[in-house]
Amino acid sequence: MIMKISNVTVKGQITIPKEIRDILGIHPGDRVYFESSKDGIIIKKAYNKKISDILLSAKPFNNDVNEAIKNIRDEWH
């Protein structure tokens, strides 16, 4: 596990340390999301594709809509 410290600016901004950006595959222009947990905050790389791109690249599925939704959610995460 890598632990780094970053300062918060007066605007509430932080810099994500390079080592962490490399691990998460974060590049300029990428989006991240913050998720609170009982132990603190989790930072993850946000999925940057548009829904239309996802649907165009989705694998064919049978007529079960619930299964199709589950498959799309599984691919999203």
SVG drawing of the C-alpha trace seen along z (x, -y; Angstrom):
<svg xmlns="http://www.w3.org/2000/svg" viewBox="-36 -30 41 45">
<polyline fill="none" stroke="black" stroke-width="0.4" points="0.0,0.0 1.3,-3.5 0.4,-6.4 1.0,-10.0 0.1,-13.4 -1.2,-16.3 -2.1,-19.8 -5.6,-21.4 -5.5,-24.8 -7.7,-27.7 -10.1,-26.7 -10.4,-23.2 -8.2,-21.6 -5.7,-18.8 -3.0,-17.4 -3.1,-13.6 0.5,-12.4 2.1,-10.9 2.5,-7.4 -1.3,-7.3 -2.1,-8.6 0.1,-5.9 -1.6,-3.2 -5.1,-4.4 -4.2,-5.2 -5.3,-8.8 -4.2,-11.2 -4.8,-14.9 -8.5,-15.4 -9.6,-12.2 -12.3,-12.4 -12.2,-10.9 -15.0,-10.4 -14.9,-10.4 -16.8,-7.9 -17.1,-8.2 -16.7,-5.1 -16.6,-4.4 -12.8,-4.5 -12.4,-7.7 -12.7,-8.7 -12.1,-6.4 -10.9,-8.0 -11.5,-6.1 -11.0,-6.8 -14.3,-7.7 -15.5,-5.9 -15.1,-8.5 -17.0,-6.8 -20.3,-8.1 -23.3,-5.7 -23.7,-5.7 -20.1,-4.4 -20.8,-1.7 -23.9,-0.6 -22.3,-0.5 -19.5,1.7 -21.7,3.9 -21.8,7.6 -25.1,9.0 -27.4,10.3 -30.5,12.4 -34.0,11.0 -33.7,10.9 -33.5,7.2 -32.5,7.8 -29.5,9.9 -28.6,7.2 -28.6,4.5 -26.5,6.6 -24.0,7.3 -23.7,3.6 -23.2,2.7 -20.6,5.4 -18.7,4.0 -19.0,0.5 -17.2,1.2"/>
</svg>
